[in-house]
Amino acid sequence: MREFIVEADGGSRGNPGPAGYGSVVIDAATGETLAERAEYIGVATNNVAEYRGLLAGLRAAHDLDPSAKVHVRMDSKLVVEQMSGRWKIKHPDMKPLAAVAAQAFPPGQVTYEWIPREQNKHADRLANEAMDAGKRGEQWSASASTAELDTRASRSAAPEPEGPPGDAAAGAAKARAALAGRTPSAGPSAADSAGGGAVEADADARAAKADARARTTKMADADVRAAKADARARTTKKPDADVRAAKADADVRAARSVAAPATSPGWAPADMGAPATFVLLRHGETPLTPQKRFSGSGGTDPSLSDVGREQAERVAAALARRGTIQAIVASPLARTRETAGAVAARLGLDVTIDDGLRETDFGAWEGLTFGEVSERYPDDLNAWLADPEAEPTGGGESFAATATRIAATRDKLVAAYAGRTVLLVTHVTPVKTFVRLALGAPPESLFRMELSAASLSAVAYYADGNASVRLFNDTSHLR
């Protein structure tokens, strides 16, 4: 029975942000690379990208030999522990990916092992190549891969056996030949004895190395710095605060490089056509709003207060005067449907409900103030403030999960309303997330935004993937 090693990795520049995966299938007996897979997958989290990399590697191994034994090696502790059955899979985006991966081979044919990141360089390189290709508006292709070249180069650089000077020279010639993709002959030819073969091998090796450098240095400087900072953040033994700071710095630089338009800042090319413009309207006040209580999708689903209904009528009048709204899409919760209904009645439009626009589920924190949560669940609150993957007490929705949901909803609505202006009536966290993703800002930026009830913001999405943000965030213009 054949045995394969699958090494897989995934990454996200922003988490969630532009993401890609890489995976490689290796013959366990010979160490030969049998297949490489990589793909840019759009906006996703690190974990989603890692699972996609695992799935691609397993499928590639299955295509080679469905009866083979497969040993998966990854630097994602989460994926390895979950797929090994030692950790539960709670995240809704992970469950279907894990289920499909588990079905790639019959039970018992696949084993999993966690490895340090420095031992997973081949798959990591492929994932970064896929993200680089996505940034250029392309998809990764095997012909563009530098990973196998690097693998051959590292193997050829192994220590040479001790012996007479002639043996050392022969070892160096073999290394150069391997780097150049050649098989060395059993003995030197006349040309090699005269130095011609060695010169040619040196030239080929230098050319191969130069080509590898040329390919790998196509990453923008910001991406390179971000990758280095991210690597330091993962491998360093500095305190957690320093690690988080290093990762945040890397995320900011990566986000800036991804979000920067190809033309003048803030402007899309003239030939991109009309953008899909989302006017983001936070619902009017509810009885919980002035008390600053957590009010998500898992609570009592309050309706608008008298103040909130007045706000809805004012924003409806303001939007009617502008006359630019062509469609209305709203969250399914009562306060957003009521706000959207006031605008729809004024504009003569129907309201489409989209569950993707719902507010984050705050679990056991629903209806509580920040101070009350701090008293009752201090550890959970601190974890939530420090990590976008952390969930509110009681199985609420993490900000990372919310961002994944909003990104998918955004992509669906951009495709459905290309070139049109649409009013999205939603909540605080979704509005902030739309803006954060458009700006390429890190997750912690959510805590640095404040949105008034019934406030308006707008994001225009152009055909080249760039976005332009406009913030109003004030209800005084509605009076």
N, C-alpha and C positions, 0 to 999 in steps of 0.2 A: 504494500500500500504506500502510495506517495505521501509525503509530508510537506506542507507548505508553512511558511511563516508570513503572516500578514502584519505589516506595520502601518498604522493609520494615525492621522492627525487632522485637526480642523482649527480654524482661527477666525476671529471676528475683530475688525479694527473699529472698536467702539463698544462692543458687547452690550446690546446688539449694534451691529454696524455692517459694512460691507464684509462678506464672509466667504470662505472657500475651504475646501478640504483637499487632502492628498492621501493616497494609499499606495502601497507597493506589495507585490506578492513575490516571495523569495523561495527558491528551492532549498529546503532544510538540509539536504544532503550536500549540495554543492555550493550554496551561497549565491547562486546565479539569480539575477533579477529576471523574473518571468513576465511581470506585467506592472504597469504604472497607471494610476487613475488620479485625476484631479479635476476640479470644477469650481467655478465661481457660482455661488448660489444666491446672490443678492443680499439683502439685509437679514441677518440672523444672529443668534447668540453663539458663543464659543461652544456650548454643549451641543446645540443642534448641528453645528458644523462638524464636531467630533463624531457624532453618531452617523452623520452622512458619510464621513470618511470611512468609518467601520463598515457600513453597509456596502459601499463601493468596493472595498477590498475583499469582503466576503463574496460578493457577486463575481468579481474577477477570478478569485480562486475557484469558485464553483464552475465557471466557464472552462477553466483549464482541466479540472478533474473533480466531478461531484462526489467521488468516493474517497477523496484524499482526507487525511487528518490535517487540521488547521490549528496553528498556535498563534493567537493574536497578541501582539505587543503594542501597548499604547502608553503615553505619558499622562493620560486622563484617568485619575484615580476614580472619578465618578463613574465613567463608562465601564471600566474594568470591574469595579465592585458591583454595579448594577447588573451587568451582563453575566457575572459569575453567580448572581443570586444572593449575594450577601447584603446588598442594600436594596431597599424598596425604591420603586420608580414612582414618584409623586407628580412630577411635572407633566401636564397634559400634552406638551409638544414632544416629550421624550418617549411616552408610552407607545405610540404607533411605530416610531422608528425602531425602538428596542424590539417590539414584537416582530417586525419584518426581518430584522437582523437575526433574531433567534430562529427564524424559519429558513434561513439560507442553507443550512446543513442540518441533517438529522441530529437529534440530541446525542451528546457524547463524542461527536466528531470535532468539536471546537473547544479549545481551552484558552484562558486569558491570563495575561501577565502584565503587571504595571512595570514600566521602565522609566528611568530619569529622562528628562527632555533631551539631554545631550546625546542619548542613545537612539533618539528617534529623528535624527536630522534629515534622513531621506524623505520621510513623509512630511515633515515640517517644511522642507524646501518646496515640495510639490504644492502644498497648501498656499504658501506665499506666492508662488508663481501663478496659481489660479487667481488669487486676489489681485495681483498686479495686472493680469490679463483683463480681469473684470473692470479695473479702473480705466483701462484703455478702451473699453467697450468691446472687448474680444472674449473668446473662450479659450481656455488652455488647450494646447495640443501636444501630443507626445514628442513631436519633432522639436519643440521649444524647450524641452526639459534639460536642465543642467544637473539634475540629481544623480543620474547614472554616471555621468562624467566625473562628478565629485567622488562618487563611490569608488570608481576605478582608480582615481588619482590617490585616494587615501589608502587603498590596498597596495598600490604600487610603491607607496612611500614607507612600507613596512621595513623594519631594521634588516640590513643586509647581513648574511652569515659571515662570521669571522673566517679568515683564510688568507692566502697569498694575495698580493695586489691584483693579480689577474682575475681572481674570483670576484673581488669587489667591483672591478670594472665590468665584468660580465653581469653582475647583479644590477648595476646601474643601467646597463644597456637594456636589460629585461624590463626594468621599471619604466624607462622611457618608451619602450615599444608598447607596453601595456597601456600607458597613457594615450599613446597615439592610436590605439585600437589594433595593434599588430600582434602576430604570434612570432616570437623570436625563433630563429633557426637553431638547429642542434649545434652548429659551430660557425665561426666567422668566415665570411666570404672574402675574396681577394679585395673587394672594394672596402669591406669593413676593416680589413687589416690596414688598408691605406688611410683609414679615417673617414672615408666617404660615407659609410653607413651610419657611423656615430653622429656625424654632422647632420645627416638627413633626419635621424631620429630626434636629435636635439631640436631641429627646426620644427618638426612636426609637434613635438611636445610643447615647445613655446607657443606655437600657433594654437594648439588646443587650449592651453592655459589662458592665452589672451582672449580666445573666443568665450571661454567660461566666464572670465572677468567681465567681458563686454556684455554678456547676457545678464549676469547677476547684478551688475551695477546700473541696470536700467530702472531699478527702483528709485523713486524720488528720494531726495535727501531726508525729507520729513519721515517717509516710511522707514528708511534705514535706521534713523535715530529712534523711531518708535519701536521697531523690532528689537533693537539693542536694549532699550529701556525696559521693554516687556520681558526680555530674557533675564535681565538683572533682577526684575521684580519676582520672577518665578524661582530663580536659583539662589538668590541671596538669603542669608540667615539673619538679616537685619530685623529689628522689631516690626510687628505688623503695621504700625503706623507708617514707617518708612516704606514698606512694601506697597501699601495702598497709595502713598504719595507718588512713588515711582510709576505705578501702573496708571494712575490718573494722569500724570504728565505724559506718558506714552499715548494714552487714549486721546488726549487733547491734540497732540501733534498729528496723530494718524487721522483723526476726524477732520482737522483743518486741511490736510492734504487731499482727503477724499471730497470734501465739500467745496473746495476752491473752484470757481468757474474757470473755464478755459479762456474766457474773454475778460473784459473789464469787470471788476468786482460788482456783484449785484445785478448784472445784466446778462441775459441769454442772447445767443446769436440771433440775428434778425430773421434767418430762414428757418427757425425752429417752429414757427407757427404759433397759434394761440395756445397758451398753457391750460392745463386743468387747474382751476383756481378753487381752493376750498376756503370759504369764509367760515371760521370756527367760532361758534357762539356757545358760551357757557350758559347753562340754564339760569333762570331767575332764582331769587332767594327762596329757601324753604324755611320752616321754623328752626331747623338745625344750623343754617348758614351763619347767622350772626353770633351764635354760641361757639362757632368754630369746632363743631363735633365731626368726627369721622362719619362720613355718609357715603357709602359705596354701593355696590350692587348686591351685597349680602345682608343689608339691613332692612329697615321698615318700609323702604321705598316711599318717602314722604312726597306729598304734592307741594305745589307752590304756596307760599303765604300770600297775603294781600299785597305786600310789597313786591313779591316776586311776580305776581300777575300784572301789576302796574309796570314793572320793568319789561316784561314780555311785550306788552302793548307798545311801549315806547320804542323798543328796538324794532318791532314790526313796522312802525311808522317810519323810522329812520331808513330801514332797508327798502321800504316802498318808495321813498323819495329818491334813493339811489337808482333803483330800477335795474340792477344788474343780476339779481339772483334768478337762475333758470330752473333750479330743482332744489328740493329740501330732503335731507336724509337725517334721521334722528336715532338716538339711543332708545332702547325699549323701555326705559324707566319712566315713571309717571311725571317727574319734574321736567324731563326733556321733551316728552310727548306733548305736555301742556304748553311749554314754551314754543315748540315748533308749530303747534296748532294755532297759536295766536298770530304767528308770522304767516302761516299758510293761508289763513282766512283773509288777511290783508292783501296778500299777493295773488290769491286765486290759484294756488298750487296745491298738489297733493303732497303728503308726507310719506316717504319710504322709511321703514324701520330696518335698522341694521344692528344686529347684536354685537358686532365688533366695536361699536362706539360706546358700549356700556362703561360705567365707572369701574375702577379696581374694586375687588372684593376685599374688605379690610377685616374679615374674619371676626374674632371675638372683640375687636376694637370698635365695631360699628356702634354708633351712638355715643361714644365716649369722647371726652376732650383729650388733648395731648397730655395734660397734667394727670388725668385719671389713668391713662394708659401707662404713663411713666411710673405711677405708684403701684399699679397692679402687675404690670409685665415689664419691669425695667430691663431685664436681660434681652427679651425679645425685641423691645423697642430699640435698644442700642445696636443689636445685630441688624435690624431693618434700616437704621440710619447709615450703617457702614457698608452694607452689601446689597446691591440691587437684586441679587438672587434670593435674599432672605424673605420669608413669608411672614405676614402678620400672624399673631397667635390664633390657633384654631383652624389652620389650613386656608388662610386667605391667599390672595394672589400677589406674587412678587412684582416689583416694578419691571424686572427683566421679562417676566411672562406678559405683563401688560404691553411692553414695547414690542414684543414679537407679534402679539395680536393686532396692535395698531398698525404695524408695518404691513401686515398681510391685508388688513382692511384698506389701508391707503393704496396699496398696489391694485387691489380690485377696483376701487372707486376711480382711480386715475384712468384705468383702462376703460371703465364704463362711461366716464364723463370727460373724455379727452376734448380739449378746446372749449369747455363750458365752465360756468361759474356756479358752484353748488354750495348751499348753506348746510353745514354739518352742525347739528344741535347736539351737544355732548356735555362732558363734565371736566372738572379741573385736571385730573391726571391725563386723560386722553388729549386735551388741548396742549398741555405742556409737552406731552410726548411727541405729538405732531411737530411742534416747534423745535424740540430738541433734536429729533431725527433730521429735520430739514437743515438745521445749523451744523450738524455733525458734532454736537456737544456731548460731553460725557454724562453718564447717568446721574451724577451728583448735582448736575445743573437743575434738576427738578426741584431741589430744595431752595434754589435761588430765584425762583419765579413766583410771582403772586398774581392771581387773576381775580378781578372783581366779578360779582354775580352779573350776568347778562352782558359781559364784556365781549368784544369782538377782536379776533386776530385773523390773519389770512396767510395762506401759503400757496404760491403758484408753482406748479410742477411742469417743467419743460421737457421736450422730447429727448434731450440729451442727458437727462437724469439730474440736471441741476434744479435747485429750488430757490425761490425768493420769498422772504418772510416779511410781513408787515404787521406791526403790533399797534392796537388801539388801547385795549385794556383799561378803559375808563367809560363809565356810563354817563358822564356829564354831557357828552355830545348828543345824548338821546333826549335831553330836556328841551 
